[in-house]
Amino acid sequence: MDKKNQVRPQNRLFLKVYINYAIMLTVLAVLVGLIFMNLYEENIKDSNYQKLFKQATTISKKLSQMIINGEEDSYLEYLTILDDLDVEKTDVYTISNPKANNPMDKDFENADLENIELPKDFTEILDKAFHNQIDHSQDYYEVFGGVSFIIGVPVRVSGEVVGAVLLRTLVANQQEIVKSSMSLIFLSVGVALFISFVIAILFARGLSSPISKMRITALELADGKFESKTNIARKDEIGDLARTIDILADELKENELERQSREQARIDFFANVSHELRTPITVIRAYMESLVDGVVTDEEKVIQYYSRILMECKGMERLVGDLLVLSKMQNPDFVVEKEPVNIVQVFDDLIRSVHAISIEKNITIEITKDRPVYMMMGDYDRLRQMFLIILDNAIKFSNVNSTIHIILYQLDKLIISIRDEGVGISPEELPSIFDKFYKSKLKQNAQGSGLGLAIAKQIALKHGGTVEVNSTLGEGTEFVFSFQCLENYVEELNI
């Protein structure tokens, strides 16, 4: 294969599809992983907030109840409450509001914050709690030894904020959970990417392989290998394209065969024309040389030579005329100008024309018809020429004192049968009688050009008709023509 038709590795469709697909999957996996990790972390935070909020609210309510009931000595019960709420891993601070009219009793405080440098977030949350607001924060606090989550809830008695409950818990364990979850996510993303890359390879190969095969087939078709096929059976657009290329291959193969046939026909045509013209030209030259050189001086012989020269010239003129007619008939662009034609009138004209040559062999021409008019659309002169060729051959190959039968009848088509009682045609010759320059070896056909029946068939085809031949040696030959009658032709035009 030509190197210029080869695709560079970096330009191959497989590589482009795979790289684009892989990049898309990687970006998608990273985005999904980041989004999922962010959502998971936010969910952990929200879950932690909900848990501590519930704990802080419960402690606040119970403290409020204890304050209302004056249960200052129930501190141990208070600690039991904290244990019941599973807050052993959480630092609980209960702080009295110094700005309240009736602040919480100091017996309920469990935090000595005076000697501790509290983080700013801690004091802000505490201040908001004293102002009857719930707030929370999560950050790294060195004083608490790591990342902590803090939430503050006011303690209300008779509508007044008498204190605050602050819960603080280290989130190191939660971060470990997030990290382990992230590791699991990264592992899942990696496995998913690996599987996706394998699928991408299969997908890219499934897309590029048939296209590559179609490319190779197209190049082979361009090189003249019309038997090449893609042999791709897919029920998608690629399959449709492959079937189209296969159809194109079939058509190119048919066109190539037709071209070869036409080329052979052209070669045969020139060979036959050369052969047909060589003999009369040789004869004319021989006679002319004899006359010019004075070899022949007898007046009777001179006249005979001139007569033979004239006969050969007429034969060449007839041959050239037949070639021109046949060439015109075989031209796809040639259109016969049609008009309503009465076939009975055509045959009446023909019978009068061939009467002189038929009477020489005492041949009778009988025409059978059940109506005076059989109409069809056609060219009168061409139809007359076609039937004249058949009648002339019928007379030429008929025995003396025989009859030529012409039968006209109409069914869904107009049928014309011309049958003679002559020598007939052998089964071996029958398939070739419409070929150009084909002549039988019978002496009756010695002067023929071999173009008459070829012209007759082309005229029939130009009129949308068909011609069939039936023949038996020693009994005769029948030519059967079939044409569309005028009535059907008018109905078709109206449709």
C-alpha positions as CSV (number, residue, x, y, z in Angstrom):
1,M,0.0,0.0,0.0
2,D,1.2,3.5,-0.8
3,K,3.0,5.1,2.2
4,K,1.1,8.4,1.5
5,N,-2.1,6.5,2.3
6,Q,-0.8,5.3,5.7
7,V,-2.0,7.2,8.8
8,R,0.6,8.3,11.3
9,P,0.3,6.6,14.8
10,Q,-0.5,9.9,16.5
11,N,-3.3,10.6,14.0
12,R,-5.0,7.2,14.3
13,L,-8.7,7.3,15.2
14,F,-8.2,4.6,17.8
15,L,-5.6,6.6,19.7
16,K,-7.7,9.8,19.5
17,V,-10.9,8.2,20.6
18,Y,-9.1,6.4,23.4
19,I,-7.2,9.5,24.7
20,N,-10.3,11.7,24.6
21,Y,-12.4,9.0,26.2
22,A,-9.8,8.4,28.9
23,I,-9.4,12.1,29.6
24,M,-13.1,12.5,29.9
25,L,-13.4,9.6,32.3
26,T,-10.5,10.8,34.4
27,V,-11.9,14.3,34.7
28,L,-15.3,12.9,35.5
29,A,-13.9,10.5,38.1
30,V,-11.9,13.2,39.8
31,L,-14.8,15.6,39.8
32,V,-17.1,12.9,41.2
33,G,-14.6,11.9,43.8
34,L,-14.0,15.5,44.9
35,I,-17.7,16.2,45.0
36,F,-18.4,12.9,46.9
37,M,-15.6,13.5,49.4
38,N,-16.8,17.1,50.0
39,L,-20.4,15.9,50.5
40,Y,-19.2,13.1,52.8
41,E,-17.2,15.5,54.9
42,E,-20.1,17.9,55.0
43,N,-22.3,15.1,56.0
44,I,-19.9,14.1,58.8
45,K,-19.9,17.7,60.0
46,D,-23.7,17.9,59.9
47,S,-24.0,14.6,61.6
48,N,-21.6,15.8,64.4
49,Y,-23.5,19.0,64.7
50,Q,-26.9,17.3,65.0
51,K,-25.5,14.9,67.6
52,L,-23.9,17.6,69.8
53,F,-26.9,19.9,69.3
54,K,-29.2,17.3,70.6
55,Q,-26.9,16.6,73.5
56,A,-26.5,20.3,74.4
57,T,-30.2,20.9,74.1
58,T,-31.0,18.0,76.3
59,I,-28.5,19.1,78.9
60,S,-29.8,22.7,78.8
61,K,-33.4,21.5,79.4
62,K,-32.4,19.3,82.3
63,L,-30.3,22.0,83.9
64,S,-33.2,24.4,83.5
65,Q,-35.5,21.9,85.3
66,M,-33.0,21.3,88.1
67,I,-32.6,25.1,88.6
68,I,-36.4,25.6,88.7
69,N,-36.7,22.8,91.2
70,G,-33.8,24.1,93.3
71,E,-31.9,20.9,93.1
72,E,-28.5,22.4,93.9
73,D,-27.4,19.2,95.7
74,S,-28.3,16.9,92.8
75,Y,-25.0,17.4,91.0
76,L,-24.2,13.7,91.1
77,E,-27.5,13.1,89.4
78,Y,-26.5,15.7,86.8
79,L,-23.3,13.8,86.1
80,T,-25.4,10.7,85.7
81,I,-27.4,12.5,83.1
82,L,-24.3,13.3,81.2
83,D,-23.2,9.7,81.4
84,D,-26.6,8.5,80.1
85,L,-26.1,10.8,77.1
86,D,-22.8,9.1,76.3
87,V,-20.9,12.3,76.4
88,E,-17.8,10.8,78.1
89,K,-15.7,11.8,75.0
90,T,-17.1,15.3,75.0
91,D,-16.2,18.1,77.4
92,V,-19.3,19.7,78.9
93,Y,-19.1,23.3,80.2
94,T,-22.0,24.8,82.2
95,I,-21.4,28.5,82.7
96,S,-23.5,31.0,84.6
97,N,-24.5,34.2,82.8
98,P,-23.1,37.1,84.9
99,K,-25.3,39.6,83.1
100,A,-28.6,37.8,84.0
101,N,-30.9,39.2,86.7
102,N,-31.0,35.8,88.3
103,P,-27.9,34.0,87.1
104,M,-27.4,30.3,87.4
105,D,-26.2,29.1,90.8
106,K,-22.4,28.5,90.9
107,D,-23.1,25.0,92.2
108,F,-24.2,24.1,88.6
109,E,-21.1,25.4,87.0
110,N,-18.4,22.9,86.2
111,A,-15.9,25.1,84.3
112,D,-13.2,27.3,85.7
113,L,-12.3,29.4,82.7
114,E,-10.7,32.3,84.5
115,N,-7.1,31.1,84.2
116,I,-7.5,29.7,80.6
117,E,-6.8,31.8,77.5
118,L,-9.9,30.8,75.6
119,P,-10.0,30.9,71.8
120,K,-11.9,33.7,70.2
121,D,-14.5,31.3,68.7
122,F,-15.1,29.9,72.2
123,T,-15.9,33.4,73.8
124,E,-18.0,34.4,70.8
125,I,-20.1,31.3,71.0
126,L,-20.5,31.7,74.8
127,D,-21.5,35.4,74.3
128,K,-24.1,34.4,71.7
129,A,-25.5,31.8,74.1
130,F,-25.8,34.4,76.8
131,H,-27.8,36.4,74.2
132,N,-30.1,33.5,73.6
133,Q,-28.5,32.3,70.4
134,I,-27.2,28.9,69.4
135,D,-23.9,28.9,67.5
136,H,-21.2,26.4,66.7
137,S,-17.6,26.3,65.2
138,Q,-15.0,23.8,64.1
139,D,-11.3,24.7,63.9
140,Y,-7.9,23.9,65.2
141,Y,-7.5,25.0,68.8
142,E,-4.1,24.6,70.3
143,V,-5.4,25.0,73.8
144,F,-7.6,22.0,73.3
145,G,-4.9,20.0,71.6
146,G,-6.3,19.6,68.1
147,V,-9.3,20.2,65.8
148,S,-12.4,20.6,67.9
149,F,-16.1,21.1,67.4
150,I,-17.8,23.6,69.8
151,I,-21.5,24.3,70.2
152,G,-23.2,26.7,72.7
153,V,-26.8,26.5,73.8
154,P,-28.5,29.0,76.3
155,V,-30.0,27.8,79.6
156,R,-33.3,29.5,80.1
157,V,-35.3,29.8,83.3
158,S,-38.7,31.7,83.1
159,G,-37.7,33.2,79.8
160,E,-34.3,34.5,81.1
161,V,-31.0,33.2,80.0
162,V,-29.3,32.3,83.3
163,G,-26.4,30.4,81.8
164,A,-25.0,28.5,78.9
165,V,-24.1,24.9,78.0
166,L,-21.0,24.5,75.9
167,L,-19.9,21.1,74.4
168,R,-16.5,20.6,72.9
169,T,-15.3,17.4,71.2
170,L,-12.2,16.5,69.3
171,V,-12.8,15.6,65.7
172,A,-9.6,13.6,65.2
173,N,-11.5,10.3,65.1
174,Q,-13.9,11.8,62.6
175,Q,-11.0,13.0,60.5
176,E,-9.6,9.5,60.6
177,I,-13.0,8.2,59.4
178,V,-13.0,10.8,56.6
179,K,-9.4,9.8,55.6
180,S,-10.3,6.1,55.6
181,S,-13.4,6.9,53.6
182,M,-11.3,9.0,51.2
183,S,-8.9,6.1,50.7
184,L,-11.8,3.9,49.9
185,I,-13.2,6.5,47.5
186,F,-9.8,6.8,45.8
187,L,-9.5,3.0,45.5
188,S,-13.0,2.9,44.1
189,V,-12.2,5.6,41.6
190,G,-9.0,3.9,40.6
191,V,-10.8,0.6,40.0
192,A,-13.6,2.3,38.2
193,L,-11.0,4.2,36.0
194,F,-9.2,0.9,35.2
195,I,-12.4,-0.8,34.2
196,S,-13.4,2.3,32.2
197,F,-10.1,2.4,30.4
198,V,-10.5,-1.3,29.5
199,I,-14.0,-0.5,28.2
200,A,-12.6,2.6,26.4
201,I,-10.1,0.4,24.6
202,L,-12.8,-2.0,23.5
203,F,-15.1,0.9,22.5
204,A,-12.3,2.7,20.6
205,R,-11.3,-0.5,18.9
206,G,-14.9,-1.3,18.1
207,L,-15.2,2.1,16.5
208,S,-11.8,2.4,14.7
209,S,-11.5,-1.2,13.5
210,P,-14.4,-1.2,11.1
211,I,-13.5,2.3,9.9
212,S,-9.9,1.1,9.3
213,K,-11.3,-1.9,7.4
214,M,-13.5,0.4,5.3
215,R,-10.5,2.6,4.6
216,I,-8.5,-0.5,3.4
217,T,-11.4,-1.6,1.3
218,A,-11.7,1.9,-0.3
219,L,-8.0,1.9,-1.1
220,E,-8.3,-1.5,-2.7
221,L,-11.3,-0.4,-4.7
222,A,-9.2,2.6,-5.8
223,D,-6.5,0.2,-7.0
224,G,-9.1,-1.7,-9.1
225,K,-9.7,-4.6,-6.7
226,F,-13.4,-4.5,-7.1
227,E,-13.9,-7.9,-5.5
228,S,-12.9,-6.4,-2.1
229,K,-15.6,-6.2,0.5
230,T,-15.8,-4.9,4.1
231,N,-17.8,-7.9,5.4
232,I,-18.9,-5.7,8.3
233,A,-22.3,-6.7,9.8
234,R,-23.4,-4.0,12.2
235,K,-26.8,-2.5,12.7
236,D,-25.8,1.1,13.2
237,E,-24.5,4.0,11.1
238,I,-21.1,2.4,10.7
239,G,-22.8,-0.8,9.4
240,D,-24.9,1.4,7.0
241,L,-21.7,3.0,5.7
242,A,-20.0,-0.4,5.3
243,R,-23.0,-1.8,3.4
244,T,-22.9,1.3,1.2
245,I,-19.2,0.6,0.4
246,D,-20.0,-3.0,-0.4
247,I,-22.8,-1.8,-2.7
248,L,-20.4,0.6,-4.3
249,A,-17.9,-2.3,-4.8
250,D,-20.6,-4.4,-6.5
251,E,-21.5,-1.5,-8.8
252,L,-17.9,-0.7,-9.5
253,K,-17.4,-4.4,-10.3
254,E,-20.4,-4.4,-12.6
255,N,-19.2,-1.1,-14.2
256,E,-15.8,-2.6,-14.7
257,L,-17.3,-5.7,-16.3
258,E,-19.5,-3.5,-18.5
259,R,-16.5,-1.4,-19.4
260,Q,-14.5,-4.4,-20.3
261,S,-17.4,-5.7,-22.3
262,R,-17.7,-2.4,-24.1
263,E,-13.9,-2.3,-24.7
264,Q,-14.1,-5.8,-26.2
265,A,-17.1,-4.8,-28.2
266,R,-15.2,-1.7,-29.5
267,I,-12.2,-3.9,-30.4
268,D,-14.5,-6.4,-32.1
269,F,-16.3,-3.6,-33.8
270,F,-13.2,-2.1,-35.4
271,A,-11.9,-5.6,-36.2
272,N,-15.2,-6.5,-37.9
273,V,-15.4,-3.1,-39.7
274,S,-11.8,-3.6,-40.9
275,H,-12.6,-7.1,-42.0
276,E,-15.9,-6.1,-43.7
277,L,-14.2,-3.2,-45.5
278,R,-11.0,-5.0,-46.4
279,T,-12.6,-7.3,-48.9
280,P,-14.5,-4.8,-51.0
281,I,-11.6,-2.3,-50.9
282,T,-9.2,-5.1,-52.1
283,V,-11.6,-6.0,-54.8
284,I,-12.1,-2.4,-55.9
285,R,-8.3,-1.9,-55.9
286,A,-7.7,-5.0,-57.9
287,Y,-10.2,-4.0,-60.6
288,M,-9.0,-0.4,-60.7
289,E,-5.4,-1.5,-61.1
290,S,-6.4,-3.8,-63.9
291,L,-8.2,-1.0,-65.6
292,V,-5.5,1.7,-65.0
293,D,-2.7,-0.6,-66.1
294,G,-4.6,-1.5,-69.3
295,V,-4.6,-5.2,-68.5
296,V,-8.2,-5.4,-69.3
297,T,-9.1,-3.7,-72.7
298,D,-12.1,-5.7,-73.8
299,E,-15.0,-3.4,-73.6
300,E,-17.4,-6.0,-72.2
301,K,-14.8,-6.9,-69.5
302,V,-14.3,-3.2,-68.7
303,I,-18.1,-2.8,-68.2
304,Q,-18.1,-5.9,-66.0
305,Y,-15.3,-4.5,-63.9
306,Y,-17.0,-1.2,-63.5
307,S,-20.3,-2.9,-62.5
308,R,-18.4,-4.9,-59.9
309,I,-16.7,-1.8,-58.6
310,L,-20.1,-0.1,-58.3
311,M,-21.6,-3.1,-56.5
312,E,-18.8,-3.1,-54.0
313,C,-19.2,0.7,-53.5
314,K,-22.9,0.2,-52.8
315,G,-22.1,-2.5,-50.4
316,M,-19.7,-0.3,-48.5
317,E,-22.2,2.5,-48.6
318,R,-24.9,0.2,-47.1
319,L,-22.4,-1.0,-44.4
320,V,-21.5,2.6,-43.4
321,G,-25.2,3.5,-43.4
322,D,-26.1,0.5,-41.1
323,L,-23.2,1.4,-38.8
324,L,-24.4,5.0,-38.5
325,V,-28.0,3.8,-37.7
326,L,-26.8,1.2,-35.2
327,S,-24.5,3.8,-33.5
328,K,-27.4,6.2,-33.2
329,M,-29.7,3.5,-31.8
330,Q,-27.2,2.4,-29.2
331,N,-26.6,6.0,-28.0
332,P,-28.4,6.3,-24.6
333,D,-29.1,9.9,-25.3
334,F,-30.9,9.2,-28.5
335,V,-34.7,9.5,-28.1
336,V,-37.2,8.3,-30.7
337,E,-39.8,10.9,-31.6
338,K,-43.1,9.1,-31.1
339,E,-46.5,9.7,-32.6
340,P,-49.6,7.5,-33.0
341,V,-48.8,4.8,-35.6
342,N,-51.2,2.3,-37.2
343,I,-49.2,-1.0,-37.5
344,V,-51.6,-2.3,-40.2
345,Q,-50.7,0.7,-42.3
346,V,-47.0,0.0,-41.8
347,F,-47.4,-3.6,-43.0
348,D,-49.5,-2.7,-45.9
349,D,-46.7,-0.3,-47.0
350,L,-44.1,-3.1,-46.4
351,I,-46.0,-5.7,-48.4
352,R,-46.1,-3.4,-51.4
353,S,-42.4,-2.7,-51.0
354,V,-41.2,-6.3,-50.9
355,H,-43.7,-7.6,-53.5
356,A,-41.1,-7.3,-56.3
357,I,-38.5,-9.5,-54.4
358,S,-41.1,-11.9,-53.0
359,I,-42.6,-12.6,-56.5
360,E,-39.2,-13.8,-57.7
361,K,-39.4,-16.8,-55.4
362,N,-43.2,-17.1,-55.6
363,I,-43.5,-16.3,-51.9
364,T,-46.9,-15.4,-50.6
365,I,-47.3,-13.0,-47.7
366,E,-50.4,-13.5,-45.6
367,I,-51.4,-11.0,-42.8
368,T,-53.9,-12.1,-40.2
369,K,-55.7,-9.5,-38.1
370,D,-59.1,-9.2,-36.4
371,R,-59.4,-5.4,-36.7
372,P,-58.4,-2.8,-39.2
373,V,-56.4,-0.6,-36.8
374,Y,-53.7,-1.5,-34.2
375,M,-52.3,1.7,-32.7
376,M,-49.1,2.3,-30.8
377,M,-46.8,5.2,-30.1
378,G,-43.7,5.2,-32.3
379,D,-41.6,6.5,-35.2
380,Y,-43.2,5.3,-38.4
381,D,-40.0,5.2,-40.4
382,R,-38.0,3.4,-37.8
383,L,-40.8,0.8,-37.3
384,R,-41.0,0.3,-41.1
385,Q,-37.2,-0.1,-41.2
386,M,-37.3,-2.7,-38.3
387,F,-40.1,-4.8,-39.9
388,L,-38.5,-4.5,-43.3
389,I,-35.3,-6.1,-42.0
390,I,-37.3,-9.0,-40.7
391,L,-39.4,-9.4,-43.9
392,D,-36.3,-9.1,-46.1
393,N,-34.6,-11.9,-44.1
394,A,-37.7,-14.0,-44.2
395,I,-37.9,-13.8,-47.9
396,K,-34.1,-14.3,-48.3
397,F,-34.1,-17.6,-46.2
398,S,-37.5,-18.9,-47.3
399,N,-37.9,-21.7,-49.8
400,V,-39.5,-21.1,-53.2
401,N,-43.3,-21.4,-53.3
402,S,-43.6,-20.9,-49.5
403,T,-45.6,-18.5,-47.3
404,I,-44.7,-15.8,-44.8
405,H,-47.3,-15.4,-42.1
406,I,-47.8,-12.1,-40.4
407,I,-50.2,-12.2,-37.3
408,L,-51.4,-9.1,-35.4
409,Y,-53.3,-9.3,-32.2
410,Q,-53.8,-7.4,-29.0
411,L,-54.0,-8.5,-25.4
412,D,-52.5,-6.3,-22.7
413,K,-49.7,-5.8,-25.3
414,L,-49.7,-5.4,-29.0
415,I,-48.2,-8.6,-30.5
416,I,-46.7,-8.9,-34.0
417,S,-45.6,-12.3,-35.2
418,I,-43.6,-12.8,-38.5
419,R,-43.1,-16.4,-39.4
420,D,-41.5,-17.9,-42.5
421,E,-41.2,-21.5,-43.7
422,G,-37.5,-21.3,-44.5
423,V,-34.3,-23.1,-43.6
424,G,-34.5,-22.1,-39.9
425,I,-31.7,-21.3,-37.5
426,S,-29.7,-23.9,-35.6
427,P,-29.8,-23.8,-31.7
428,E,-26.1,-23.0,-31.6
429,E,-26.5,-19.9,-33.8
430,L,-29.8,-18.7,-32.2
431,P,-28.3,-16.8,-29.2
432,S,-25.9,-14.8,-31.5
433,I,-28.2,-13.6,-34.3
434,F,-28.6,-10.2,-32.7
435,D,-24.9,-9.6,-32.3
436,K,-23.2,-7.0,-34.5
437,F,-21.5,-8.4,-37.6
438,Y,-22.8,-11.9,-37.0
439,K,-23.6,-13.6,-40.3
440,S,-24.6,-17.2,-40.9
441,K,-22.6,-19.3,-43.3
442,L,-25.5,-19.8,-45.6
443,K,-25.1,-18.6,-49.2
444,Q,-28.2,-16.5,-48.9
445,N,-26.4,-14.3,-46.5
446,A,-23.2,-13.8,-48.4
447,Q,-23.9,-10.2,-49.2
448,G,-25.2,-9.3,-45.8
449,S,-23.5,-6.9,-43.4
450,G,-24.4,-8.7,-40.2
451,L,-26.0,-5.5,-38.8
452,G,-29.6,-5.9,-39.8
453,L,-31.0,-7.9,-36.8
454,A,-28.8,-5.8,-34.4
455,I,-30.5,-2.6,-35.8
456,A,-33.9,-4.2,-35.6
457,K,-33.5,-5.1,-31.9
458,Q,-32.2,-1.7,-31.0
459,I,-35.3,-0.1,-32.7
460,A,-37.5,-2.4,-30.7
461,L,-35.8,-1.4,-27.5
462,K,-36.0,2.3,-28.3
463,H,-39.8,1.8,-28.6
464,G,-40.0,0.1,-25.2
465,G,-40.7,-3.3,-26.8
466,T,-39.2,-6.8,-26.8
467,V,-38.4,-9.3,-29.6
468,E,-38.2,-13.0,-29.2
469,V,-37.1,-15.7,-31.8
470,N,-38.3,-19.2,-32.2
471,S,-36.8,-21.4,-34.9
472,T,-36.5,-25.0,-36.0
473,L,-34.1,-26.2,-38.6
474,G,-35.8,-27.1,-41.9
475,E,-39.2,-25.7,-40.7
476,G,-38.8,-21.9,-40.4
477,T,-38.3,-19.0,-38.0
478,E,-40.7,-16.8,-36.1
479,F,-39.9,-13.3,-34.8
480,V,-42.4,-12.1,-32.1
481,F,-42.5,-8.4,-31.2
482,S,-44.3,-7.0,-28.2
483,F,-45.2,-3.3,-27.7
484,Q,-47.3,-1.2,-25.5
485,C,-50.6,-0.4,-27.2
486,L,-51.8,3.2,-27.5
487,E,-54.6,2.8,-25.0
488,N,-52.3,1.6,-22.2
489,Y,-49.8,4.3,-23.2
490,V,-52.5,7.1,-22.8
491,E,-53.6,5.6,-19.5
492,E,-50.1,5.6,-18.2
493,L,-49.6,9.3,-19.2
494,N,-52.9,10.2,-17.4
495,I,-51.7,8.4,-14.3
